[in-house]
Amino acid sequence: MRVLVVGGSGFLGREVCRRGIAAGWGVVGTCHSGELGVAGVEVRRLDVTDRAAVVALVAEVCPDAVIATPYRYGDWAVTADGAAHVAHAAARVGARLVHLSSDALHAGRPEAYADDDPPTPIFPYGAAKAAAETAVRAIDPGAVLVRTSLILGEGSKQIQLCRDALAGRATLFSDELRCPIDVGDLAAAVLELVGSDVAGPLNVAGPDAVSRAELGLLVARREGVDPSGLKTTTGAAAGVVRPTEVRLDSSRAAGLLRTRLRGVSELLAGSAGR
C-alpha cells in the first residue's frame, strides 16, 4: 500500500505517518514549511493552494490512497481551496481519498449530530470546512469525509490550552461542548478507512461530550494541578461567535471500525494528555 499524507507535518498527520510506516506501508508525507520528522517517510514540500503543484505531486507519487489533513485556521485558500485541489488530484489517479473534516461546520444544538446532518456553519473556519466537504463530495462521491472533534495526545494544542488556562495565561469557555478524541485512535481509524469502501460524512470522535472548561478540570486532576486558578468564561460574555454544543454521534463509526474510540475521561486517566 502506497499512501500520500497531505499535511503530514501536522499533529494528526505525523501520527498517521508513524502508524502507516509501522504497518509496513510506503508513506509519502507533505509539509509546507515545517519538518515532518518521522523515520521512514518520504517527505515532499507542497503548497496545497497551488493546484498545479498538487496535481503534479500526486501524479508523480501515484498513491493507492490519499489522506488529506491540511488546514490553516482563518485561511480559506488552504482549508477550502486546498481540499478541492487535493480531491481533484486524487481523483485523476484513481486514489482512495480520506478527507479530514471537523465538527466546526455545525452551529451547535442540544441534540447530537448524525453523520449525514448538513453543515450549518456560523463562523469563517466552519464555513471553510463546509466548503471543503462540498467540493470533495462533488469531485469524488466515493471519498470518506471524517468529521472529528478536539484532538488530544502528547503535544496537543488542546491540552496546552488547558495548561495555559490553569496557569492564568488563557481562558476556557464553559459553553463550548465537544467530543474529544485521542490522536492515536483517530489515526488508527483513518488508516482503517483507507481499506474500506465507506463514503460520505462519517463522525469519528470520542463518546464523551465535555466543555472546554471541563476538559481543563480533567487535565488539572490528571496532572495534580490546583484547579482553583482555572480561568473560564462563556463565548457570549467574551463576544465570540463560535459553535456551542456540538456533540457528534459516532455510533456508526464505532460499529464499523476495529479501533475503539475512547472517551476523554479514560484518555486523561492515562499518561498526561493521552
C-alpha positions as CSV (number, residue, x, y, z in Angstrom):
1,M,0.0,0.0,0.0
2,R,1.4,3.4,-1.0
3,V,-0.2,6.3,0.8
4,L,0.2,10.1,0.4
5,V,-0.4,12.0,3.6
6,V,-1.1,15.6,2.7
7,G,-0.3,17.7,5.8
8,G,2.0,15.0,7.2
9,S,3.8,17.6,9.4
10,G,0.7,18.4,11.4
11,F,-0.3,16.9,14.7
12,L,-2.6,14.2,13.2
13,G,-0.6,13.9,10.0
14,R,2.6,12.8,11.9
15,E,0.7,10.2,13.8
16,V,-0.9,8.8,10.6
17,C,2.6,8.7,9.0
18,R,4.0,6.9,12.0
19,R,1.3,4.3,12.0
20,G,1.4,3.8,8.3
21,I,5.2,3.1,8.5
22,A,4.6,0.7,11.4
23,A,2.0,-1.2,9.3
24,G,4.6,-1.7,6.5
25,W,3.1,0.8,4.1
26,G,5.0,3.1,1.8
27,V,4.3,6.6,3.1
28,V,4.9,9.9,1.4
29,G,4.2,12.9,3.7
30,T,3.9,16.5,2.7
31,C,4.8,19.6,4.6
32,H,4.7,23.3,3.7
33,S,7.4,25.0,5.7
34,G,8.0,22.9,8.8
35,E,9.6,19.5,9.3
36,L,7.9,16.1,9.4
37,G,10.4,14.2,11.5
38,V,9.1,10.6,11.1
39,A,11.6,8.0,10.2
40,G,10.9,6.0,7.0
41,V,8.6,8.7,5.5
42,E,9.4,10.1,2.1
43,V,9.0,13.9,2.6
44,R,7.8,16.3,-0.1
45,R,7.3,20.1,0.1
46,L,3.8,21.1,-1.0
47,D,1.7,24.3,-1.1
48,V,-1.9,23.0,-1.3
49,T,-3.1,26.4,-2.6
50,D,-1.1,25.7,-5.8
51,R,-3.4,23.5,-7.8
52,A,-0.8,22.7,-10.5
53,A,1.7,21.7,-7.9
54,V,-0.8,19.4,-6.1
55,V,-1.7,17.7,-9.4
56,A,1.9,17.2,-10.3
57,L,2.9,15.7,-7.0
58,V,0.0,13.3,-6.8
59,A,0.6,12.2,-10.4
60,E,4.3,11.6,-9.5
61,V,3.7,9.7,-6.3
62,C,0.7,7.8,-7.8
63,P,-0.6,6.6,-4.4
64,D,-3.2,4.0,-3.7
65,A,-4.7,6.3,-1.2
66,V,-4.5,10.0,-0.2
67,I,-5.2,11.1,3.3
68,A,-5.9,14.8,3.4
69,T,-5.3,16.5,6.7
70,P,-4.1,20.1,5.9
71,Y,-5.9,23.1,7.3
72,R,-4.9,26.6,8.5
73,Y,-7.3,28.3,10.8
74,G,-8.6,31.5,9.2
75,D,-7.1,30.7,5.8
76,W,-9.8,29.8,3.2
77,A,-7.3,29.1,0.5
78,V,-5.6,26.3,2.5
79,T,-8.7,24.9,4.2
80,A,-11.3,25.0,1.4
81,D,-9.5,25.5,-1.9
82,G,-6.6,23.2,-0.8
83,A,-9.1,20.4,-0.1
84,A,-10.6,20.8,-3.6
85,H,-7.2,20.7,-5.2
86,V,-6.2,17.5,-3.3
87,A,-9.5,15.8,-4.2
88,H,-9.2,16.7,-7.9
89,A,-5.6,15.4,-8.0
90,A,-6.5,12.2,-6.2
91,A,-9.4,11.5,-8.5
92,R,-7.2,11.9,-11.5
93,V,-5.0,9.0,-10.4
94,G,-7.9,6.9,-9.0
95,A,-6.7,7.1,-5.4
96,R,-8.9,6.3,-2.4
97,L,-9.5,9.7,-0.6
98,V,-9.9,10.1,3.1
99,H,-10.6,13.7,3.8
100,L,-10.4,15.1,7.4
101,S,-13.3,17.4,8.3
102,S,-14.4,19.0,11.6
103,D,-17.3,19.4,13.9
104,A,-16.7,23.2,13.5
105,L,-19.0,23.1,10.5
106,H,-22.0,22.7,12.8
107,A,-23.7,25.6,14.6
108,G,-24.4,23.7,17.8
109,R,-27.6,22.4,19.4
110,P,-28.6,20.2,22.4
111,E,-29.2,17.1,20.2
112,A,-26.2,15.1,18.9
113,Y,-25.3,15.4,15.2
114,A,-25.6,12.4,13.0
115,D,-23.1,11.5,10.2
116,D,-25.3,13.0,7.5
117,D,-26.5,16.1,9.2
118,P,-25.8,19.0,6.7
119,P,-23.3,21.7,7.7
120,T,-24.7,24.8,9.4
121,P,-21.5,27.0,9.8
122,I,-21.7,30.2,11.9
123,F,-18.1,31.3,11.7
124,P,-15.4,31.5,9.0
125,Y,-13.4,28.4,9.8
126,G,-16.6,26.3,10.0
127,A,-17.7,27.8,6.6
128,A,-14.3,26.8,5.1
129,K,-14.6,23.3,6.4
130,A,-18.2,23.1,5.0
131,A,-17.0,24.4,1.6
132,A,-14.2,21.8,1.6
133,E,-16.7,19.0,2.1
134,T,-18.9,20.3,-0.6
135,A,-16.0,20.4,-3.1
136,V,-14.7,16.9,-2.1
137,R,-18.1,15.3,-2.4
138,A,-18.7,16.9,-5.8
139,I,-15.3,15.8,-7.1
140,D,-15.2,12.3,-5.6
141,P,-18.5,10.9,-4.3
142,G,-16.6,7.8,-3.1
143,A,-14.4,9.7,-0.7
144,V,-15.0,9.4,3.0
145,L,-15.2,12.7,5.0
146,V,-14.1,12.1,8.6
147,R,-15.8,14.6,10.9
148,T,-13.9,14.8,14.1
149,S,-13.5,16.9,17.2
150,L,-10.8,18.2,19.6
151,I,-7.7,16.0,19.1
152,L,-5.8,15.1,22.3
153,G,-2.5,13.5,22.8
154,E,1.1,14.4,23.8
155,G,1.8,17.7,22.1
156,S,-1.9,18.5,21.6
157,K,-2.7,22.2,21.3
158,Q,-5.9,21.5,23.2
159,I,-4.1,20.1,26.2
160,Q,-1.6,23.0,26.2
161,L,-4.5,25.5,26.1
162,C,-5.9,23.8,29.3
163,R,-2.5,24.1,30.9
164,D,-2.3,27.7,30.0
165,A,-5.7,28.4,31.4
166,L,-4.8,26.7,34.7
167,A,-1.7,29.0,34.8
168,G,-3.9,32.0,34.1
169,R,-2.5,32.6,30.7
170,A,-5.6,31.7,28.7
171,T,-9.4,31.4,29.2
172,L,-11.6,28.3,28.5
173,F,-15.2,28.6,27.5
174,S,-17.7,26.8,29.7
175,D,-20.4,26.7,27.0
176,E,-18.4,25.1,24.2
177,L,-19.1,21.3,24.3
178,R,-17.1,18.9,22.1
179,C,-16.3,15.2,21.9
180,P,-12.5,14.9,22.2
181,I,-10.6,12.0,20.6
182,D,-7.1,10.7,21.1
183,V,-4.8,11.3,18.2
184,G,-3.8,7.7,18.1
185,D,-7.4,6.5,18.0
186,L,-8.1,8.9,15.2
187,A,-5.1,8.0,13.2
188,A,-5.8,4.2,13.5
189,A,-9.4,4.9,12.4
190,V,-8.2,6.9,9.4
191,L,-5.9,4.0,8.3
192,E,-8.8,1.5,8.7
193,L,-10.9,3.7,6.4
194,V,-8.3,3.7,3.7
195,G,-9.0,0.0,3.1
196,S,-12.8,0.4,3.3
197,D,-15.5,1.5,0.9
198,V,-17.2,3.9,3.3
199,A,-18.2,7.1,1.5
200,G,-19.6,10.4,2.6
201,P,-19.5,12.0,6.0
202,L,-18.6,9.8,9.0
203,N,-18.4,11.1,12.6
204,V,-15.2,9.8,14.2
205,A,-15.0,11.3,17.7
206,G,-14.9,10.2,21.4
207,P,-18.2,9.2,23.1
208,D,-17.9,11.8,25.9
209,A,-19.1,15.4,25.5
210,V,-17.3,17.9,27.7
211,S,-16.9,21.6,27.7
212,R,-13.5,23.2,27.3
213,A,-13.7,24.2,30.9
214,E,-14.5,20.7,32.0
215,L,-11.6,19.5,29.9
216,G,-9.4,21.9,31.8
217,L,-10.5,20.4,35.1
218,L,-9.8,16.9,33.8
219,V,-6.3,17.9,32.8
220,A,-5.8,19.5,36.3
221,R,-6.9,16.3,38.0
222,R,-4.7,14.2,35.8
223,E,-1.6,16.3,36.3
224,G,-2.2,17.1,40.0
225,V,-2.6,20.8,39.5
226,D,-4.7,23.0,41.7
227,P,-7.8,23.8,39.5
228,S,-8.7,27.0,41.5
229,G,-6.7,29.2,39.1
230,L,-8.6,27.9,36.0
231,K,-9.8,30.9,34.0
232,T,-13.2,30.3,32.4
233,T,-16.0,32.4,30.8
234,T,-18.7,31.9,28.1
235,G,-18.4,32.7,24.5
236,A,-21.3,35.1,24.8
237,A,-19.6,37.0,27.6
238,A,-16.4,37.1,25.5
239,G,-18.3,38.3,22.4
240,V,-17.1,35.4,20.4
241,V,-19.3,33.8,17.7
242,R,-18.4,30.1,17.6
243,P,-20.4,26.9,17.9
244,T,-21.5,26.0,21.4
245,E,-22.9,22.5,22.0
246,V,-21.6,20.2,19.3
247,R,-22.0,16.5,20.1
248,L,-21.0,14.1,17.4
249,D,-22.8,10.7,17.3
250,S,-20.0,8.4,16.4
251,S,-22.0,5.2,16.9
252,R,-21.8,4.2,13.2
253,A,-18.1,4.5,13.2
254,A,-17.8,2.6,16.4
255,G,-19.7,-0.3,14.8
256,L,-17.7,-0.2,11.5
257,L,-14.2,0.1,13.0
258,R,-12.0,-2.3,14.9
259,T,-10.4,0.8,16.6
260,R,-12.0,1.6,19.9
261,L,-12.8,5.3,20.2
262,R,-12.1,6.1,23.8
263,G,-13.7,8.9,25.8
264,V,-11.9,11.8,27.3
265,S,-12.3,10.6,30.9
266,E,-10.5,7.3,30.0
267,L,-7.8,9.2,28.0
268,L,-6.9,11.5,30.8
269,A,-6.8,8.7,33.3
270,G,-3.6,7.5,31.5
271,S,-0.4,9.3,30.7
272,A,-0.6,13.1,30.7
273,G,-2.6,14.4,27.8
274,R,-3.4,10.9,26.4
